[in-house]
Amino acid sequence: MLIKVFLLAILATVARSQCLSENDVSGVFNKNSKVNLYMGQQAFTVALLDAINKATPNENVFFSPYSTFHALLLAYFGAKNQTEEGLKTALKLEWAESKFDVMQAYRSEVQNRARRSQNSSVDFTSADKLYFAPKVQVKECIEELFHDEIETLDFEKDPEAARMTINKWVEDITKNNIKDILVPGSLSAQTNVVLANAAYFKGSWASKFDAALTQKEIFYASADNHVFVDMMNKKGYFNHALNEHLGTHVLEIPYEGDGTEMSFIILLPPFTPNGLDDVLSKLTPESLMRALDDGTSREVELKLPKFSFEKKYELVPILEAMKVGDLFQPTSNLAGFSDSHKIQLDDAVHQAKIDVDEEGSTAAAATVLFSFRSSRPLDPLQFHCNHPFLFLIYDHRSRAVLFSGIYRGPEN
């Protein structure tokens, strides 16, 4: 399975103010900061899934809440006053006494991911980038905090060359899976800053599907829309739960080498006219975590479609529906980056791609800122994904949802 995610945020200019906050140099490490940041990501994941699903009804959905969260987090570090408060609410950062707490958690997460990637058979890469125009005098403390992430690009001299540089960075991080995230004309001579996050994931199933068992089977996209798909088949032991609160079956497919650290999670609702919508309407950060933690191992007869699709979202209306504040309005205050220029965030784009097959899954993404039964089923349990379902790529150790989507059937 391959999932690719890229997130890019485009901003136009920057203004003045302090670096992070009055007590951002306290030096006191809050051991709960990282846990709180992950909990905020979970709440953000549920809110973003709801917003994207409402913006694209009856379509397949795929995105990286992790990538989107990180791109917006970069904007948060430079935000001031009402813009800071709007992002703090949207990113569920109310737990933080100051931006220093958030920065601690952010740095700890980046370092932990780098260490884990060295010994992991699962390939998950996430990188942040802040591109500033030469005329923007970036605050010294911002340069120190983001030394590895900051790069200078001359948008005024050649915006197309700058666009190609950013696209190339995204392609490199996502192993050429996300291309041309920024289309010609996306940047101009007035662009002063681009904030970006790109993420890539590739994992092989701990127990692979036998390709010889894959066959054409019916997928019930709706009561009156039936299509044939390449259905993978496997019998084995998987963690399974019957979540009565959400009204859905939950199944975990682990990735090779990492035990239970990273998994592909499926939430399969009953095949009723409003089965999937009912699950989504009940989904909260708390109910999602319970669904992800409650599984027990049992023998399962699994049917899972082999699928691949790519999505691109204009994030501004989606994020504004989530009440992200005035981030994309002329009144926004991103003065934390520089005292020399006024920065305005104009646009935000998210592009994500996923491939699921017998070997595993691959994903990449990028964001740019510019009838249900509760009785025990017969053994083996028949877990047939032959109608719309919700899926996640989940990191158990950090309790982070890296990617999320809804499969409603083939797109052709």
N, C-alpha and C positions, 0 to 999 in steps of 0.2 A: 504494500500500500504506500502510495506516495502522496503527501500533502504539501503544497507549497503556499506560503503566505508572505505577502509583502505589504507593508504599511508605510505611507509617505504623507507627511503633512507639509504643506507649502504656506509660508508666511511671507508677507511683503516687506515689513519694516519693523524697527524696534525703538523704544524710548528709554527713559532714565528711571532709576530707583536703586534700592539696595539689592544685594546679591540673592540671598534666599530669604532670610528672616532675621529678626533682631537677635535671636538666640541660636543662629545656625552654626556657630563655632563653639558650642558648649563642650564638645568633645565627649559627652557622656553617651555611651552606647546603650540604646534601649533594646534589650534582647527580644522584646515582643514585636519590634517594628516589622521584621520580615513576615511573621505570622499574620500580623494585621494587614500587610500589603497583599498577601495571598487571599485573605478573606475578602478584601475589597475587590480583587480581581474576579472572584466568584460572583459577587453581586453585580459587577459590571457585565460579566458574561451573560447572565440571565436577562439583564435589561437590554443589552445590545441584540441578543437573539430575538427578543420580542419586537424590537424596533425594526430590524431588518425583515423579519417575517411579515410584519404589517405593511412594510413598504413594498414588498415583492410577493403578494399573496399568490398561492397556487403554483409557485415556482420552486425549483430546487434552491437550497440555500447552502452557502459554504463561506466561511470567514475564519479569521484568527482573532479571537478576543484578546489573546496575549499580545499580538502584534499591535492591534489598535490601542490597547491600554498603554503600551510602552510609548507609542508615538505621542499620545496625548499627555503622558507623563513628562515628556521632554518639554512640551508647551507649558505644563504646570510649573516647572522649575523656573521659567522666565516670566510667569504671570504675576500680576500685582492686583491688589484691591478687589473689585467686583469680579474681574476675570479669574483671579485666583480662587475666589470663593465658589464660583460656578464650576470650575474644574474639580475643586476639592469635593464638592457634592457629587458630581457625575462619576468621579473615579472612586468614590466611597473612601475618602481619606480623612473623614472626620475624627478618626482615632489619633491622628498626628498632632502633637502639641506645636510642632513647627515643621518647616520644610526639611530641616536637618534630620528629623526622624525618618522622613520619606527617603531622603538621599541615602541614609544609612542602609535602609532596607533594599533600595535599588542597587547599591554597590554590592551588598552581600549576595543578592540574587545573581548578579552578573558574574561574580567570582565563583559562586557555587556551581553555576551552569558550566563555566569553563573547566572547572575541576572534574565534574561528572562526565563531560564529553570526552575526556582523555581515555577513560576506561569503559566506555559504554558501547555496546554493539548497535544501539539505536543512534542514528545521526540526527541530532536536533541542534540547529544553529540559529541564534538570534543576534542581530547586531543593530546598533543605533548610530545615527549620523546626524550631525548638525552642520549644514553648509551655510556659510555667511559670505556676503559680498565684501570685497576689500574695504569699501568705504564705511562699513559698520565696525565701529570700535567696540569689540566685545569686552565686557568687563573682565578684569584680571581674574577674579574669583571663578567666573564661569569657565574661563580658559583652563584654570587649574582643575576644576571639578570634572570637566569634560575634555581633558587633554587628548585622549585617544579617539574621541568621537568627532572633534571639530576639524573642519576642512574649509579652506577658502576657495570660492568659485566666483569668477568675474561674470556675473549675470549681465551687467551693463554692456560689456564689450562684446560678448557673444552668448546670448541666452540659449541658442540651439546647441552649442558645444557643451554648455553647462547641463542642459537636459540630457544629452547623450552620456555625459560622465555619470550622472545620477542613475540613469537606466542601466549602465554597465555595472555599477556597484550592486544594484538590485539583482541583475542577472548572475553575478558572481556568487552572491550570498545564497541565492535560490537554485544554484546549479543549472542555470539557463532555463528554468521552468517558468519564471515570470519575466516576460520581455515587454519592452515599450510601455512601462507603467505610466510614463508621462508622454503623451502624444505631442506631435509638433504644435507649437504655439502655447503650450502649457505655461511656459516661463516667459518673462519679458525683461527688458532692460531695467524695469522698476522693481523686479524681484530682489529682495535683500537677504532672505533666509529660507531654507528648506529644512524641515525636520523630518527624518525618515527612520523607519524600522523595517527590517526585512527578516523573515524567518523561514526556515526550511526544516522539513522532517522526512526521514525515511526509516521505516522499520519493517523487519520481516516477522511474520507470525511465528510464535514459539512452536506451533504445530501447523504446518502448511496444509492448504487444501490440495487435494489430488486433482490436477487439471483434467484427468480422464473422466472425472465424475461431473465436470461442469457441462451443463446441457441447457437447451432452450426450454424455459418454463414461463408460465404466465405470471405477470406482475399486475396486481389490481390497483392501478393508479387512483381509481375512484369506482363507484358502483357501476358506472356505465362506460368506463374507459379501461380496457384490458390490453396489455401489450406483452410481447415476448421479450425476455431478457436472458442474458447468459447467467444462469444461476449456479453458484458454487455450492457444493454439498460436502458436509463433513459430520461425522459422529465422533464425539469425544467428551472430555470432562471440562466444563467451564464454570466459572462463578456466575450464579444466576440468582435473581431476586424477583419476587412478586411484590411490587410496591402498590399497596392498596390506596394510599393517599393520592398518588398521581394517576392510578388506574392504568398501570403499564408493567410489562415485563422488562427486566433489565438484564443484559448479558455482557460479560466482559471477555474480550479476546486479547490475551496478553501478547506482547511482543517478545521476540527471541532475546535471551541473554540478560534481561533486566528483571527477571522474576515478575513481581507485581508492580514494578516502578512505573512503567508506562503501558497503557492499554487502549484498545479501541472499544469504546462503550456504546452499546445500542439500547435505546429506549423504544420498545415496540408496543404501541398501543393496540387496543382491539380494532378489528376492521369494521368500524361503524362510520356513518357519514361525518361525525364530528370527533372521531377518536383522537386524532393527532391534535386538533385544536383544543380539545378538553385537557389533554396533558399539558400543552403549552400554557393554557390559562391558569393552571394550578402550580406551575413551576416557580419556585422561589429559590434563593440561594440555599436555604436550609433544607428544602425538600430535595434539591439536586444533590447536596452532599449526602443526605441519607440514602438516596438511590444509589450513589456511587460506592457507599461503604457497606451495604447490607448483604452482599452476595455470599452464597455458600456453594461449594463445588458439587456438581451433579452431572450425570450423563445427559448430553443434549444432542438431538438431531438438528443440526444447523443448516439452514439455507440462507445464503447471502448473495445478493446480486453483485456481479462484477461491474464496476462503473467508473466513469471518469468524466469530470466536467470542470469548467472554469467560470468564475464569477468576478465581475467588476462592479463596484458600488461607488456612487457619488455620496460621500459620507455626510456632507453638510446638512441636508434636510433630515437625515437619519439621526445625527447627533443632536440637532436642535430639537427634534421630537423627544430626545432623552433629557432635555433641559440642561444642556451643557453650558448655558450662560451666554455671554456676549462674545465668545471666542472668535466668531467669524463676522462680527459686526464692527463698524468703524469706531465704536466706543471702547473696543477691547484695549486692555492695558497689558502689554508684554514687555514692560520697561525693565524687567529683571535681566535681560540679555545685554543691553547696551544703553549708554547715556547719550549716544551720538545721533541716533535715528529713531523714528517712530516705526514700529513694526506692526503690520496688519496681516492677520491670517485670512487668506482669501478662499482657499479651497482645500478639500481633503478627498483623497481617492484611496480605495482599498481594492486590491486584486488578489484572488486566491484560487488555487487549483488543487484538485485531489484526484488520485488514481488508486483504486482498490482492486487487487487481483489475487490470484491463488498464493502468490509469494508473500504479500504483505501490503503495506500502504505507503504512499509518498505524498507529501503535502508541502506547499509553499504558499507564502502570502506576503503582502507588503501593504503598508498604509502610508499615504502621503497626506500631509496637512496643508496645505493648499487644500361483541358482548364480552365484558370482562368477568373472569371467574376467579374467586379467591381460594377455591378448593385446590388441593395439591393435584397437579396433572399426573398422568401416567408416565412411567419410566420407559424409555428415555423421553425426556421432555422434547416436544416438537417446537422448535423456535424458528419459524419460517418467516423470513423478512420478504414476504411477497405482497406487501402493501406499505404505504408511506411510514417512515420511521425517522427518529432523531438519532444522531450519532455524535460522538465526541472523541477526541484524542486527549487522554487525561494522564497527567503526571501525578502519581500517587504520593511521591515523597514531598513535593512542594504543594500538593493539592491545587494544582493549576490546570485549567482547561486550556490547552494549547490551540486546539482547533475545534470548531463546531459546525454542524450542518444538518440539513433536512433533505432526505432523498424521497422524492415523490414520483420517480420514474425516469426513463430515458428522456433526454432533452430533444431528440430528433423525432 
